[in-house]
Amino acid sequence: MATVTAPAPRLALPGILRHRAAHKLLLLALAAAILVPLANAHWASGSWPHALTVDLSGPLGRANDWIIDNRDSSPLFLYFFGYISNAVVLSVRAVYLVLLAAGWAGVTAFGALVAWRVAGVRLAIGTGVAFLACGLLGMWVPTMQTLALMVVAVLTSVVVGALLGLAGGLSERTDRALRPVLDTMQVLPAFAYLLPVVLVFGIGVPAAVLATVVYAAPPMARLTALGLRDADPEVLEAVDSLGATGRQRLLTARLPLARKQLLLGLNQTIMMALSMAVIASVIGAGGLGDRVYQALASVDVGAALAAGIPIVLLAVVLDRVTAAAGEQTDASAGEPGSNLRPWLYALGATVVVAVAVRLAGALDWPSGWTLNIAEPVNRVVDWMTAHLYSGVPYLGGTADWAGHFTTWVLDPVRDGLQWLPWWSVLLIVAALAWVIGTWRTALTAVLAMAAIGVLGVWKPSLDTLSQVLAAVAVTLVLGFATGIAAARSDRFERALRPVLDVCQTMPQFVYLIPVVALFGVGRAPAVAAAVVYALPAVVRITTQGLRQVDPAALESARSLGATSAQQLRQIQLPLARPALLLAVNQGVVLVLAVVIIGGLVGGGALGYDAVFGLAQGDLATGLVAGAAIVCLGLMLDRVTQPTERRTKKVA
């Protein structure tokens, strides 16, 4: 009789070693044990080795010189870029003249009637009040200048974005090719691409409009492509069964089905275009942005607020109107005759009001109807500076807090990152990206970080990274705490909503002025402005994620006697993990955007290089800093945004 031997017992591994993340880290440690000695032998430790850097100052400098030498003689500039510049100038001037011809009463009436047609009486009243407030603040003419520029920039962004989205939505290969281009357009800081735009088009409105288009077109492209790809397959199949051609299928099925995404793209394009209004003022955009920029130069908080409030009002009104248009039912959009008649009534009423105001000789905003808020605001700021900057008993003041934050947080983090050997930074990035994603995610993050070293800006990039990490940490602590409170209290959320709206729509430059007045100049004010700018997005995403947790799970926990804190810790936070990770990701991206602008107020590092390149016309410094910022943003995005591992279904 054959004997049956029992199988040898399998070696029991500790629980932590059976985790997939532990396997990834062990493989990474094995690779590091082989590669790190080789790297040390060839390039040693410490900062990024000089042998692995590429100097781009020569080629970029020659390109800069060629543009300057040939801008007034080359056919490329005379017959291509010149025509584009003239078309932009004529378009902006035409819109501006129409707004002036309508007068303050005509523009206000038209805005209110459009809001009434789209969203009802309440938003119509709010729109009218918003336009009147712009006049009361003495900013009617700058508001019309900004509105004219935004109309042209938004229309151009919508056309360009829709065409790109159309190509991406109808072709998967085109979509894959466009994705990195759109990512770069959104991540590249404005100061980096303002310089080449200025070199080509010069200081003025054309450069401002085209820079705004570069920044504002990607959301329209992404959402258009998304809407076309997500069209109901059953409807498309029904259209195909009727023998429709490709063009008919697009016009009668795909585009109508993507209507909500298209209007959302319009909404996001308007918001991003308005956020560029102040930055574009650096290259001659004029309007409200120029007023804010001049106030920043003189640290005049009152004047900045007087110009910043109209930008916020325009953003809020346009956001509400376009959002309401996106929520309209498709049934109401299917009756062209009934939709056209109210618009004709609104246009006719506007013409009547404009003619009446012209006959009365009151086209311009009456000079006696203005309210000067700059002086009282500046008095309040002076009081705050005198009593809070250094006069708080026992607590010091905001200047002391900024100094302590720099000494105890920013300096140690920066020095620690710069002290690490270059290869250890790459290993840390690879470990973080691989643990929460795939090997492709880790490879992308490592290559992005290595590209920073190749560009020769390793130390300034680590300085910027230290500011981003500190700002993100503060943002997440405040954002998660506020978001949890808003998710657990409807009253608190309603009270918080207008504050978040103002914080999200306020131009980035406006944050810098009161922050500098309270905290002085340096890296700490840049971090504080970044926290204020990124906090609303983190709060909103956290609140929404917690509120969308399955009510059945919460009810089950309550039935078992779980306390409110236990429900939050054991049910809501784990189930809301995707939303919380998205909040972290968005917080990182928004913080990075403002920390770069902090170069204007002593933030230093890459932000200073980008601003210096624009101010001095140094294409090499500005573009290298911009490319490093893109790589830094790409690395942080991959490290903070999990990627699901694709698995094959087994039958």
Protein Blocks (a to p, Z undefined) as FASTA:
>chain_A
ZZdddddddddddfklmpmklmmmmmmmmmmmmmmmmmmmmnogajddfklpccfklmmm
mmmmmmmmmmmmpmklmmmmmmmmmmmmmmmmmmmmmmmmnommlmmmmmmmmmmmmnoj
klmmmmmmmmmmmmmnopmmmmmmmmmmmmmmmmmmmmmmmmmmmmmmmomklmmmmmmm
mmmmmmmcfklmmmmmmmmnopajklmmmmmmmmmmmmmmmmmmmmmmmpcfklmmmmmm
nopafklmmmmmmmmmmmmmmmmmmmmmmmmmmmmmmmmmmnongpjllmmmmmmmnopa
klmmmmmmmmmmmmmmmmmmmmmmmmpcfklmmmmklmmmmmmmmmmmmmmmmmmmmmno
pmbacfklcccfklmmmmmmmmmmmmmmmmcghklpaklmmmmmmmmmmmmmmmmmmmpc
fklmmmmmmmmmmmmmcfklmmmmmmmmmmmmmnopmmmmmmmmmmmmmmmmmmmmmmmm
mmmmmmmomklmmmmmmmmmmmmmpcfklmmmmmmmmnopajklmmmmmmmmmmmmmmmm
mmmmmmmpcfklmmmmmmnopafklmmmmmmmmmmmmmmmmmmmmmmmmmmmmmmmmmmn
ongmmllmmmmmmmnopaklmmmmmmmmmmmmmmmmmmmmccdddddddZZ
